Amino acid sequence: TLEGSVDHWYERENAELAVRHLSGVHGVDNRILVTPSTMASGIVRSEIEEALERRADRAAKHIGVSVDDGRVVLTGTVRSWPEKRAVLGAARFTTGVRDVVDHLQIVPER
């Protein structure tokens, strides 16, 4: 069981990755809370949208981003799993994000 608090989502994930494959570990209960510094929802949203434009050109046009008290909800479509991972990463690595809700759908282009 991992407990405590961190400033960024990726720190929470890195803590879990650090212990997941240790000898004798059969499961990880990650109770680490992400408690980022308080930022206005509009600023967090802008930061995520800018990151999306840098990482996934096409994705930014088809993705909705809503932010409420550090909780980000992503909606819309992406073309592939790698594109989805890039979008989720962009949100998770943004300062002020404490949680990411993934409502993205993968719709390959034909």
N, C-alpha and C positions, 0 to 999 in steps of 0.2 A: 504494500500500500504506500503510495506516494502522497504526501500531504504538504501543504504550504502554499505560498503564493509567489507569482512571478509577474513581471511587467508585460511580457509579450507571449503570444500564443506559441511561437516556435520554441521558446524556452520550456514550456510545458511538454511539448512533443519530444524535445531533445532529452529531457529527464527520463521519459519513458523508454526511449530508444537505448539510453545508456544502461538500463538495468534489464531490459526484456530478454536478452540472450545470455545473461549470466548463468553459470552452472547452478542448477538447483531451483531456478525460477520457473514456475509452471504457469504463472499468470500475473498480470500487473493491474492493480486497481489504482488508476490515476485520479486522485482527488485534488490535484493541484489546481488552485484557482488562478485565473488570469485577472489581475487587478491593475489595469493600465492607469496611467495618469489620466485625469479627466480632460477630455477634449470635446469640443462642440461636434455634434453629429454631422453637421454640414462640412466641417473640415475633414473629418474621418472619411466621409463619402467622397469628397474631392480627391483626397490622397489615393483612395482605392481606384477611382476612375482613371486618374493619371497613371497609376501603376498598370492598370489593364491596357491602356493605350500603348504603353512601352512594351509590355510582354506579349500581348496577343491582339494585333490590329483588329482583326475581324470580330473577335469576341466582345470588345468594348461596345460595339454598336448593337449587340443583341442581348446584352445583360443588364438587368435591373439591379440596382444596389440601394438598399434601404438600411439606415442605421438608427438605432435607438439605444442610447446609453451604452455604447460600445458593443452592442449586439448587431451583427451584420447579417442581413438576409439577401442571398443572391438568387435571382430568378432569371430565366431565359434559356437560350440554347447555345451549345458549343458543338464543334464538329467532331471532337475526338476526346479520348481519355487524357492524352497529354495536354490538350488545350484546357480541359476541365481542371487538371492538377495545377496548371499555371494560374488560372483564375483564382482557385482556392488559395494558392500560395500567396498571390498578390494581396488578397484580403487578410490572410492570417499574419502576414509580416508587416502590416500597417500599424503604426503606433496608435494606440487608443482602442484597439479591437480586443474585446475580451471573449467573444464567442462568434462563430460563423455557422450560419444555418444554410445548408446547401439544398437549393431547389432547382439546380441546373439540370437540364436534360441534354443528352447527347443525340444530335440529329446529324448524321453524316451527309455531306453534300453528294449529290448524284451527278 
